[in-house]
């Protein structure tokens, strides 16, 4: 299955990866891998495992402060 991401999602992802890269390349890579893994899980299970503060089913990108 191919996922289609909004421009906003892509822009947010690039911005946050760059922000984490300023701290550490490894941290940026960890963030990217965590998001990619969560996206695969959300697609596989057709949603998240709980409802986030925004009211939508999601998964938390622990230890990062984001919901996917």
C-alpha positions in Angstrom: 0.0 0.0 0.0 1.3 3.5 -0.8 0.7 6.2 1.7 0.1 9.8 0.6 1.3 12.5 3.0 0.2 16.1 3.0 2.6 18.9 2.3 2.2 20.0 5.9 3.2 16.6 7.2 6.2 16.5 4.9 7.3 20.0 5.8 6.9 19.3 9.5 9.0 16.1 9.2 11.8 17.8 7.3 11.8 20.7 9.8 11.9 18.5 12.9 14.6 16.2 11.4 16.7 19.3 10.7 16.1 20.6 14.2 17.2 17.3 15.7 20.2 17.1 13.3 21.5 20.4 14.8 21.7 18.5 18.1 22.9 15.2 16.7 22.8 13.3 13.4 22.0 10.1 15.3 19.1 11.8 17.0 17.8 13.0 13.7 18.1 9.4 12.3 16.4 8.0 15.3 13.5 10.4 14.9 13.2 9.5 11.2 13.2 5.8 11.9 10.6 6.2 14.7 8.2 8.1 12.5 8.7 5.7 9.6 8.0 2.7 11.9 4.9 4.4 13.3 3.5 5.2 9.9 3.9 1.6 8.9 2.1 0.5 12.1 -0.8 2.9 11.6 -1.2 1.7 8.0 -1.0 -1.9 9.0 -3.5 -1.6 11.8 -5.7 1.0 10.1 -5.3 3.6 12.8 -3.6 4.3 16.1 -3.9 2.5 19.4 -5.3 5.4 21.4 -7.0 8.8 20.8 -4.6 11.7 21.1 -5.2 15.1 22.5 -6.4 16.2 19.1 -9.3 13.7 19.1 -7.9 11.3 16.4 -6.6 7.8 16.7 -2.8 7.9 16.7 0.4 6.5 18.0 2.8 8.5 20.2 6.4 8.8 18.8 8.1 8.2 22.2 10.5 9.5 23.2 9.7 12.4 20.8 6.8 14.7 21.6 4.8 14.0 18.5 1.7 11.9 17.6 1.4 10.1 14.3 
